[in-house]
Amino acid sequence: MSGVGPVEPGEGTHVRDAPPAPRPRRGPRAPYLGRHRRAVTGALLVVAVLAGGGSLYLTRPRSEPPPAPPFPSQVTAVAYLYPQATNVNTAPRGFTFAVEVTTEFGPPVTVVAISQPYAGLSVTSSPRTPFRTKPGSPRKITLTLRVTECGKVPRNAGLPFLDVTLRNTRAMETHSFIPGPQYARDLSRALQVACSNDSQ
C-alpha cells in the first residue's frame, strides 16, 4: 500500500486514556454557598454599597463652624446723657443721671449689675438690674446715686467710672465704663451740693 496515512501505533504501544482531572475539594460550606449564591451575592453587594457610602460621608467637605459671639464688653457702650431733676421720691442726698446703654451687634446683652467705686456712694438703676439690651435698640437708664457718707466720697471726681456687669451667650464680665468729662463735672457738682452742709 502506498500513500501517507495516519500513523498506526506500533507493536506493544497503545494510546492510553488520560486519567480524569481531579475534582476540586469542596469545603464544608460549599454546599451551603452553592444553594444560597444569590443571597450571598446580594449581601456582599449591600456591604460594598454601605462601605462606599460611609467612606463618602467621612471624607465629605465640612463647613467651618460659626465664629464664637463677641465678649459682651466688646459690643456694649455706656454713654452719659444728662442730669435729671430729683423728685420727691429721691432719698436725701440723692441725685439722678440719665445714661444710655447700647449693644452694637451680636446676641442680646444682659446688664446684670451697675455699681461705682466710691465707698460712701450707692447707686440704683431704673429699670432695675438685670435687664436686657438688644442690638439696634439703645436703652435709656436712670441712675440714682445717694451719698451715704460724705467723708468717703471725693469732692472733685476726676475721672469717675461705672462698673457694669454684662452677660451674653459668650461670657459674663464686669467692665469699667468712663461716661466722660461732662459726667465728671455733673457728679462733682452733685456731691458738693449733697455734702455742703456736712461738718466732715
Solvent accessible surface area in square Angstrom, and as a share of the most:
residue,aa,sasa,rsa
1,M,247,1.10
2,S,109,0.70
3,G,74,0.71
4,V,156,0.89
5,G,48,0.46
6,P,119,0.75
7,V,143,0.82
8,E,132,0.59
9,P,82,0.52
10,G,47,0.45
11,E,178,0.80
12,G,78,0.75
13,T,81,0.47
14,H,134,0.60
15,V,130,0.74
16,R,197,0.72
17,D,138,0.71
18,A,88,0.68
19,P,115,0.72
20,P,124,0.78
21,A,86,0.67
22,P,126,0.79
23,R,210,0.77
24,P,115,0.73
25,R,236,0.86
26,R,166,0.60
27,G,45,0.43
28,P,135,0.85
29,R,181,0.66
30,A,20,0.15
31,P,68,0.43
32,Y,117,0.44
33,L,81,0.41
34,G,35,0.34
35,R,171,0.62
36,H,75,0.34
37,R,160,0.58
38,R,219,0.80
39,A,68,0.53
40,V,47,0.27
41,T,81,0.47
42,G,32,0.30
43,A,58,0.45
44,L,118,0.59
45,L,117,0.58
46,V,86,0.49
47,V,94,0.54
48,A,61,0.47
49,V,98,0.56
50,L,125,0.62
51,A,66,0.51
52,G,35,0.33
53,G,39,0.37
54,G,32,0.31
55,S,61,0.40
56,L,133,0.66
57,Y,129,0.49
58,L,121,0.60
59,T,102,0.59
60,R,94,0.34
61,P,130,0.82
62,R,157,0.57
63,S,108,0.69
64,E,155,0.69
65,P,105,0.66
66,P,117,0.74
67,P,126,0.79
68,A,68,0.52
69,P,45,0.28
70,P,28,0.18
71,F,72,0.30
72,P,0,0.00
73,S,25,0.16
74,Q,120,0.54
75,V,1,0.00
76,T,9,0.05
77,A,40,0.31
78,V,17,0.10
79,A,49,0.38
80,Y,28,0.11
81,L,67,0.33
82,Y,95,0.36
83,P,72,0.45
84,Q,55,0.24
85,A,97,0.75
86,T,70,0.41
87,N,95,0.49
88,V,147,0.85
89,N,134,0.69
90,T,27,0.16
91,A,42,0.33
92,P,111,0.70
93,R,96,0.35
94,G,14,0.13
95,F,18,0.07
96,T,13,0.08
97,F,3,0.01
98,A,0,0.00
99,V,1,0.01
100,E,56,0.25
101,V,1,0.01
102,T,35,0.20
103,T,1,0.00
104,E,101,0.45
105,F,116,0.48
106,G,36,0.34
107,P,31,0.20
108,P,48,0.30
109,V,0,0.00
110,T,15,0.09
111,V,0,0.00
112,V,39,0.23
113,A,42,0.32
114,I,22,0.11
115,S,51,0.33
116,Q,24,0.11
117,P,61,0.38
118,Y,46,0.17
119,A,84,0.65
120,G,0,0.00
121,L,9,0.04
122,S,48,0.31
123,V,25,0.14
124,T,70,0.41
125,S,13,0.08
126,S,66,0.43
127,P,44,0.28
128,R,177,0.65
129,T,46,0.27
130,P,91,0.57
131,F,16,0.07
132,R,137,0.50
133,T,1,0.00
134,K,117,0.49
135,P,50,0.31
136,G,69,0.66
137,S,56,0.36
138,P,72,0.45
139,R,83,0.30
140,K,101,0.43
141,I,0,0.00
142,T,32,0.18
143,L,0,0.00
144,T,39,0.22
145,L,1,0.00
146,R,97,0.35
147,V,2,0.01
148,T,70,0.41
149,E,74,0.33
150,C,4,0.03
151,G,52,0.50
152,K,109,0.46
153,V,11,0.07
154,P,41,0.26
155,R,97,0.35
156,N,117,0.60
157,A,4,0.03
158,G,58,0.56
159,L,125,0.62
160,P,3,0.02
161,F,65,0.27
162,L,1,0.01
163,D,33,0.17
164,V,2,0.01
165,T,24,0.14
166,L,0,0.00
167,R,105,0.38
168,N,17,0.09
169,T,111,0.64
170,R,99,0.36
171,A,30,0.23
172,M,115,0.51
173,E,49,0.22
174,T,87,0.50
175,H,75,0.33
176,S,57,0.37
177,F,21,0.09
178,I,99,0.50
179,P,17,0.11
180,G,17,0.16
181,P,92,0.58
182,Q,83,0.37
183,Y,2,0.01
184,A,8,0.06
185,R,128,0.47
186,D,9,0.04
187,L,2,0.01
188,S,10,0.06
189,R,137,0.50
190,A,19,0.14
191,L,0,0.00
192,Q,87,0.39
193,V,109,0.63
194,A,19,0.15
195,C,1,0.00
196,S,74,0.48
197,N,151,0.77
198,D,34,0.18
199,S,118,0.76
200,Q,141,0.63
